[in-house]
Amino acid sequence: MRVLVAKPRGFCAGVERAIRAVELALDRYGPPVYVRKEIVHNLHVVERLGLRGAVFVNELDEVPGGAVAVLSAHGSPPEVYALAADRGLRLIDATCPLVRKVHTEVRRYASRGYQVILIGHAGHDEVMGTMGQAPQATVLVQGPADVARLDIPPTKPAVVLTQTTLSQDDTAQIVAALRQRFPHLELPPSDDICYATQNRQRAVKEICDRVQVLLVVGSQNSSNSRRLTEVAQERGVRAYLIDGPEQIDSAWLAGVEQVGVTSGASAPEDVVQAVLEYLRRRGAREVEEMSAPDEGVTFTLPRLPT
């Protein structure tokens, strides 16, 4: 068996920033530090921070007044900030700067009277936070069926924005369908799908013609990790999303000579290495990492309250 490891993979700058924000809060204030939702969508990250004293809650009304609270990387609607202020919480906003950029776009276009069409997945934390920026002006589109149901007058200005962790290929198809129905539809000045999502999908595409099976390290609720499995499956490669080596079914590898490994933007590298060690024990004689430059992206850490 030969293993090809995708690069880039794993933590993006927004995930690193969010995790570090919780760690710094625990160092400065001590536990408990409360986190609204999962700080990032990864089982290992959440469990490890929980062991250090992070307490994950669904909403801020579960947090004691005056406590330290962190908002997740996925972004939050305006009412969350208002509730934090009402409860006197010492708030740390770990929203990914690239998600915040989309929030700003929604508010700007809505203030100018636009119909905002958001391509994304219903119920995802990021989508809920983004739609909350201007709910009366925003409509969610998940696929072609939603495009067919839209009714936008030709005199109504409209713009299409996207969740940051979508499939580039699927999004391009939906945008094409939207613009065919609504030729006046505008696009934002820059692509909303984040650099890390695009780079990891591109890396998967590059190795698909060299592997028979792809193991994607990431949690089931990680949108960008799920998209990586879909990118491979659309190219005829069997792909499996796993939280770690314990979830690998040995039957997946029966008769397989070429295995690919990658990880979503919220998956820790040590879990990837554990998967590689599992494959070595299963007979992998060669492990090759793709050649690719480091992404070189960093974000300033969020301000900690006094």
GUSE-912926 format. One record per atom (N, C-alpha, C, CB): residue in one letter; x negated, y negated, z negated. Coordinates in steps of 0.05 Angstrom, whole numbers, plus 5000, padded with zeros to 4 digits. Glycine has a CB too. Layout:
REM GUSE-912926
aXYZ/...
***
This chain:
REM GUSE-912926
m498350245000/m500050005000/m498349755000/m501950004975/r499149555016/r497749305018/r499649085009/r496549245046/v498648884994/v500448674983/v499448414994/v500448684952/l501348255004/l500747985013/l502247794995/l501647945043/v500847604982/v501947424963/v502247144976/v500247404937/a504747044976/a505246784989/a504046554973/a508346744991/k503346354988/k502446094977/k503345874995/k499246094973/p504445654983/p504945604955/p507245774943/p505445314950/r507245794917/r509345934903/r509445814875/r508746254902/g511445904860/g511545834832/g512145544826/g509045904819/f511345454802/f512145204791/f511744964811/f510645144766/c513744804813/c513444544827/c512944334807/c516044484844/a512444094817/a511743864799/a514043794780/a510943624815/g516543814791/g518843744774/g519343944752/g521343734791/v518844204757/v519044404736/v516844374715/v518844684749/e514344334724/e512244284705/e512744044687/e509544244720/r513843834699/r514443594683/r516643654662/r515443374702/a518643794670/a520843854652/a520044034629/a523243984666/i518544244635/i517544424614/i515744274595/i516144664626/r513944114606/r512043964590/r513543764571/r510043814607/a515743654581/a517243464565/a518343604540/a519543344581/v519343844543/v520343994519/v518044064501/v521844244528/e515844154512/e513544224495/e512543984479/e511244334512/l512243754492/l511343514479/l513343424457/l510943284499/a515943454463/a517943384443/a517643554418/a520743394455/l517243814423/l516844004400/l514343934384/l516744294410/d512243864399/d509743784385/d510143534368/d507443744406/r511543334379/r511743074366/r513743084343/r512442864386/y516143194348/y518343174329/y518743434313/y520843104343/g517643654322/g518143904310/g520844014317/g517843884280/p521244274313/p523944394319/p525944314298/p523744704321/p528544314306/p529544384333/p529544144352/p532344504331/v529044204377/v529444014399/v531644124416/v526843954416/y533743974421/y536044074435/y535744014465/y538643954424/v536544204482/v536344184511/v539044234523/v534244374522/r540044034538/r542644074552/r542244254576/r543843794560/k543644474577/k543444674598/k540644804596/k543844554627/e539944974615/e537245084616/e535444874628/e537145344633/i533144834615/i531344624624/i530544664653/i528844614606/v530044914661/v529845004689/v531145284690/v526745014699/h531745364713/h533245624716/h531245854717/h535045624741/n530145924694/n528446164692/n528646284664/n525546094699/l529246544663/l529646684638/l527146674621/l530346974644/h524746714632/h522346714616/h521746444604/h519946804633/v522046234619/v521545964609/v523445894586/v521945754632/v526045954589/v527945894569/v527346054543/v530845954579/e526746314546/e526146474523/e523646374508/e525746774531/r521546304523/r519046214511/r519445954495/r516846184532/l520945764508/l521445514494/l523245554470/l522645314513/g525145744472/g526845814450/g525345914426/g528946014458/l523246074431/l521546174409/l520045954395/l519646394420/r519545734410/r518045514398/r519945324383/r516645354420/g522545354386/g524445194371/g526345024388/g522945014354/a526245064415/a528244924432/a530945064429/a527344924461/v533044904426/v535745004424/v537344914449/v537144904397/f538345114464/f539645044489/f542645034484/f538945254511/v543944824493/v546744774489/v548044714516/v547244544469/n550644764518/n552044704543/n552544404546/n554744854543/e553344264524/e553843984525/e552843844500/e556843934528/l552443584502/l551143434480/l553043404456/l550343164490/d555543464458/d557343444435/d556743674415/d560243454443/e555043864423/e554144074405/e551643994389/e553544334421/v550543764395/v548043674383/v548643494359/v546243524404/p547243534337/p547743354314/p546943064320/p546043454289/g548442884310/g547942594314/g545142524306/g549942424299/g543842364323/g541142264317/g538942464324/g540942204289/a539542694334/a537542904340/a536142834366/a538843174341/v533942984371/v532442954396/v533743144416/v529443024392/a534343044440/a535643204461/a534243154488/a538643134463/v534043364503/v532743344529/v534743414551/v530243534531/l534743264572/l536443324595/l534843484615/l537543064609/s536143684627/s534743874644/s533743754670/s536444114650/a532043904684/a530943804709/a532943764731/a528743994719/h535343894728/h537343894749/h538943644751/h539144124745/g538743464731/g540243214731/g542943244718/g540643124760/s543943014709/s546443004694/s548142774703/s545842974663/p550842804701/p552642584709/p552542354688/p555442694712/p553442124696/p553241884678/p554541924651/p554541654692/e556742074649/e558042104624/e556342244603/e560642254627/v554342394611/v552542524593/v550842314578/v550742734607/y549842124594/y548241904582/y549941744562/y547041724604/a552441694570/a554241544552/a554741694526/a556941484567/l555141954528/l555542114504/l553042104486/l556342404511/a550742124498/a548242114483/a547941854467/a545742154501/a548741634481/a548641374467/a550641354444/a549141144487/d553041464449/d555041454428/d554241614403/d557741564439/r552741824408/r551942004385/r549241924374/r551942284394/g548041714384/g545541624374/g543241814378/g545741564345/l543341974399/l541342174404/l538742044415/l542342384425/r536542154407/r533942074418/r533542234443/r531642114397/l534042104466/l534342244491/l531742244507/l536542124507/i531042474518/i528842504537/i529942604563/i526642704525/d529642454584/d530842514610/d528742664627/d531842264624/a529042924630/a527143084646/a528143134674/a526543344632/t530142974683/t531143004710/t528842984731/t533242794716/c528743174749/c526643164770/c526942904786/c526943414789/p524742764790/p524842514805/p526042544833/p522142404808/l525842784845/l526942824872/l529942854870/l525743074885/v530942964849/v533842974844/v534942694838/v534543164820/r533442544822/r534242274816/r534442104842/r532342144796/k532642154861/k532742014887/k535442064900/k530442104905/v536442304900/v539042364912/v541242224896/v539542674912/h541042214870/h543042074854/h543141774862/h542342094823/t540841664866/t540741384874/t542041344902/t537841284875/e541541534920/e542741514946/e545741524945/e541641744964/v546841714928/v549741734925/v550941474916/v550441964906/r549741354895/r550841104884/r550640874904/r549341034858/r548340864919/r548040644938/r550040664961/r545140654949/y550340904972/y552240934994/y555140894985/y551941205008/a555741004961/a558440964951/a559140674946/a558841124924/s557140524937/s557640234931/s558140084957/s555240114917/r557240194980/r557640065006/r560140165020/r555140105023/g561740325006/g564240425018/g564040675034/g565440215034/y561840815032/y561441055049/y562941295036/y558441125051/q563741485054/q564441755045/q561841905043/q566541885065/v561242015020/v558842175016/v559542465019/v557442114988/i558142605037/i558542895041/i556043025029/i558942965072/l556443185008/l554243314995/l554243615003/l554443284964/i552143705015/i551843985021/i550444114997/i550144035047/g551844324986/g550744454962/g552444684953/g550444254940/h551844794930/h553245024920/h554944944896/h551245244912/a557544994897/a559444914876/a558545044850/a562245004884/g558744884828/g558144994802/g555244974794/g558945274800/h553444924813/h550644904806/h550144644790/h548844904831/d548444664770/d547944434752/d547144184768/d545844504732/e545444214788/e544643984804/e546943864819/e542344064823/v548644024831/v550843924846/v552843774828/v552344154861/m553243884804/m555143754786/m554043474777/m555643924761/g551443464773/g550243204765/g550343004788/g547443244756/t549943104812/t549842924835/t552642824842/t548743064860/m554643004842/m557342914848/m558442724827/m559243164850/g557442754802/g558342584781/g557442294784/g557342684755/q555542244802/q554641964806/q556841794818/q552141964823/a558441914835/a560641764848/a562841964857/a559641594873/p564242084838/p566042304844/p568242224863/p567242404819/q569241974862/q571441904880/q570541874909/q572741644871/a567941844913/a566941794940/a565542044952/a565141564940/t565342254936/t563642484944/t565342734949/t561542544923/v564842874970/v566143134976/v563943344980/v567943105001/l564443584970/l562443794972/l562943974996/l562443964946/v560944035011/v561044225033/v559044445028/v560344075060/q560144695028/q558444925023/q557845085049/q559745115003/g559445055069/g559045205094/g560845105116/g559445495089/p560745245139/p562345165162/p565345145157/p561945355184/a566445315140/a569345305134/a570045035122/a570145535116/d568344935104/d568844675092/d568644455112/d566844625069/v566844475131/v566644275152/v569244255168/v564244345171/a570444485174/a572844495190/a575144365175/a573544775197/r575144365149/r577344255133/r577043955128/r577544395107/l574743835133/l574343555128/l576043375147/l571343485131/d576943155136/d578342965152/d577242685145/d581442975147/i575542585162/i574342325158/i574942145182/i571242355155/p576441925178/p577141755200/p574541645214/p578841515190/p574641605240/p572341515254/p571441235245/p572841515284/t573241085233/t572540815223/t571340815195/t575040635224/k571341055182/k570241075155/k567241135157/k571741285139/p565540965146/p562641035146/p562141275129/p560940795137/a560441455138/a559941705123/a556941775125/a561641935134/v555941915104/v553241995103/v553142275092/v551441795086/v551142435101/v550842705090/v548342715073/v550742915113/l548642815048/l546342855030/l546343155022/l546642675005/t544143245010/t544043525004/t542843574976/t542343675025/q543643804965/q542343924942/q539343964949/q543644184933/t537543934930/t534743944937/t533644224941/t533143814914/t535144434934/t534044704935/t535344884955/t534244824907/l536344774977/l537744924997/l535945055017/l539744755011/s537045245032/s535645355055/s535545145077/s537045615066/q533145105088/q532844905109/q534444985134/q529844875117/d534345245141/d535745345165/d538745315162/d535045635171/d539845405139/d542745385135/d543645095135/d543545525109/t542144925121/t542844645120/t542844515147/t540944495101/a540844585164/a540744465191/a543244545207/a538244565205/q544244795203/q546644885218/q549044725208/q547045185214/i549244685182/i551544545171/i551544255180/i551644565141/v549144125180/v548943855188/v549643825218/v546043745184/a548844015234/a549544015263/a552544035267/a548144245278/a553844205251/a556744235253/a558143975244/a557744475236/l557143855223/l558243605214/l558043385234/l556943515188/r555743355246/r555243145266/r556743195292/r552243115271/q557343445297/q558943505321/q561843405317/q558843805328/r562843455292/r565643365286/r565743065281/r566643515261/f563642955269/f563642675262/f561142545272/f563842645230/p561142465298/p558742355310/p557642105296/p559342285339/h559341965281/h558441725268/h557041785241/h560741535264/l556942035234/l555742115208/l552842035207/l556042415203/e551941915185/e549241825182/e547642025165/e549141545169/l545042025169/l543242175153/l541641995135/l541342355171/p540742085112/p539141915094/p536341855106/p538742045066/p535041655096/p532441585108/p530341805106/p531341345094/s530541985086/s528642205083/s530142455076/s526442145063/d528942685081/d530142945075/d530542985045/d528343175087/d532943075037/d533443115009/d532343384999/d536443095004/i532043585016/i530943835007/i528043794999/i531144055030/c527343864974/c524843784963/c522443924976/c524843844933/y520143804973/y517743904986/y517144184977/y515343714978/a517544254952/a516944524941/a518744734954/a517144524911/t521244674956/t523144854968/t522344904997/t526044744967/q521744695012/q521044725040/q518444885043/q520644455053/n516444825026/n513844955028/n514045255022/n511844825010/r515645325001/r515845604994/r517445765015/r517245634967/q519445635027/q520945775049/q519145805073/q523445615056/r517445605079/r515645625102/r513645855098/r514145355105/a512645885073/a510746095067/a512046375071/a509646065039/v514546395062/v515946655066/v516246715096/v518646645052/k517046515111/k517346555140/k514746655153/k518246295154/e512446545143/e509846615154/e509146905149/e507746435143/i509947025126/i509147295120/i511247505128/i508547315091/c513547415137/c515647605142/c514947815164/c518147465150/d513347735184/d512647915205/d510348105197/d511947765230/r509448075172/r507148235162/r507948425139/r504948055154/v510448405130/v511248575107/v513848715113/v511548395082/q514248935099/q516749085101/q518749025078/q516149385101/v517648945056/v519148885032/v518048635020/v519249125011/l519848455010/l518948214996/l520148214968/l519747955011/l518448184948/l519248154920/l519147854913/l517548324901/v521347744906/v521547464898/v521847444868/v523947314913/v519847334855/v520047304825/v521547044819/v517147284813/g523747084804/g525446864797/g528046964785/g526046684822/s529546794772/s532046874759/s534346844778/s532446704734/q536446994772/q538747014789/q540146744792/q540747214779/n539946564772/n541346304774/n539546094786/n542346224747/s537146174796/s535345984809/s536045954838/s532446074805/s537145724846/s537945684874/s535645714893/s539245414877/n533345594887/n531145604907/n530045884909/n528945414899/s530146044887/s529246324888/s531046494906/s528946444860/r533646444902/r535546594919/r535246534948/r538446534910/r534646284954/r534246204982/r531846354994/r533945904985/l529746404978/l527446544988/l528146824997/l525246544967/t529846964981/t530747234989/t532347225015/t532347364966/e534047015017/e535746995041/e534046935066/e537746775037/v532046765063/v530246705086/v528946965096/v528046505078/a528047135078/a526847385087/a528947575099/a525447525063/q531247605086/q533247785096/q534247705123/q535647795076/e534447445129/e535247355155/e533247425177/e535647045155/r530747495169/r528747575187/r528247875187/r526147435181/g530148025176/g530048315177/g528348445156/g529148395203/v527448285136/v525748395114/v527448455090/v523448205108/r527248695078/r528648745053/r527348575031/r528449055046/a529048425017/a528048244997/a529648274971/a528247945007/y528248264949/y529448314923/y528648094904/y528748594912/l530547984889/l530047774870/l529847904842/l532347554870/i527547864829/i527048004804/i525947804783/i524948234808/d526747854758/d525647684736/d522847774728/d527447694712/g522148024735/g519548124727/g519248414737/g519048104697/p516848534731/p516348804741/p518249014731/p513548884734/e519448974707/e521249164696/e523749204713/e522049084668/q524349014731/q526749034748/q526149154775/q527948754751/i523749234780/i523049354806/i524049644806/i520049334812/d525449714827/d526349984831/d524250124849/d529250004845/s523050334839/s520950464854/s521850564881/s519850704838/a524450614884/a525550704910/a525150484931/a528550774907/w525050234923/w524650014942/w522050044957/w524749744928/l520050174944/l517350184955/l516750454968/l515350134933/a518650634968/a518150904980/a517450875010/a520551084976/g515150975018/g514350965046/g513450695056/g516451065062/v513350495038/v512650225046/v509650185045/v514050015027/e508550065066/e505650015068/e504949725064/e504650115094/q506849545069/q506349255068/q508449125050/q506249125096/v507549015027/v509348885008/v508648595006/v509349024981/g510648415007/g510148135002/g511148054974/g511547965023/v509747864962/v510547764935/v510547454936/v508647874913/t512647334926/t512747044923/t514246984897/t514046904947/s514546734891/s516046654867/s517446384872/s514346644842/g519746354859/g521146104860/g519745884845/g523946144850/a520845634848/a519445404837/a519645384807/a520645154849/s521145554794/s521345554765/s520245804752/s524245514756/a518845974767/a517846234757/a514946204748/a518146444779/p514246294724/p511546274714/p509646454730/p511446344684/e507146364733/e505146514748/e504446774734/e502746344753/d504446774707/d503647024694/d505647254699/d503546974664/v508147184706/v510047394713/v509347504741/v512947284712/v508547324759/v507647414785/v505347604782/v506847174803/q503447534765/q501047714761/q501847974749/q499047574743/a503947984732/a504848234721/a506148414743/a506948184699/v507448284762/v508548434785/v506248554802/v510348254803/l504148394806/l501848494822/l500548724807/l499848264827/e500348704781/e499148924766/e500849184768/e498748844736/y503549144768/y505349374772/y504749504799/y508249284770/l504449344820/l504049444846/l501349584848/l504149224867/r499349484834/r496649624834/r496949894821/r494549454819/r498549914800/r498950174787/r500450364805/r500450144760/r502050244823/r503650404842/r501950484867/r506150264850/g499450404868/g497750484890/g496950264909/g499150684905/a497450014903/a496549794920/a493549784919/a497849524912/r492249814942/r489349814943/r488249544952/r488450024963/e489949374963/e488949104971/e491048904965/e488249115002/v490348684952/v492048454947/v490848214959/v492548424916/e492248094979/e491247864993/e493047624988/e490947925024/e491947394982/e493447154979/e493246985004/e492546994955/m495546885013/m495546705036/m493646475032/m498346615043/s492546375053/s490846135051/s492645895056/s488546145072/a492745715037/a494345465040/a493245265020/a497345525035/p493245005027/p492244805008/p494144774985/p491944535023/d493044684962/d494744614939/d496544384946/d493044554914/e498944384934/e500844174942/e500043894931/e503644244930/g498643884909/g497543634900/g499643424892/g495843514921/v501943524882/v504043334874/v504343344843/v506843414887/t504343114831/t504743084803/t506742854798/t502043034787/f508242884776/f510142674768/f509342574740/f513042784769/t509842314735/t509442204709/t511342324689/t509741894710/l510342384665/l512042504645/l514242304635/l510342604621/p516542404627/p518642224617/p517742094591/p521242374613/r518841864586/r518241724561/r519441864537/r519241434562/l517941894516/l518942014491/l519941784473/l516742184477/p522241824460/p523341614442/p521641594417/p526241684434/t521741354406/t520141304381/t521641424357/t519641004377/
***
